[in-house]
Amino acid sequence: MAGFFVLSTNLIGLALGPTSVALASDYIFESTQAVGSSLALVGATVLPMAILLLWRGLSAISSEAES
């Protein structure tokens, strides 16, 4: 199960991370020089979602660790 988690995390991160920064840079900021702002925007958008998902899965992780 841990291998599946690592695989899915890496595939999603490697596929969506750079693409979302590039899309934000091209279509939201409309400048190739705004990579820093795009990184900040994507980080500020994705981080709360990641925290929520990890918090929701915490009970499953703790029950798996106890058994």
Protein Blocks (a to p, Z undefined) as FASTA:
>chain_A
ZZmmmmmmmmmmmmmmmmmmmmmmmmmnopaklmmmmmmmmmmmmmmmmmmmmmmmmmmm
mmmmmZZ
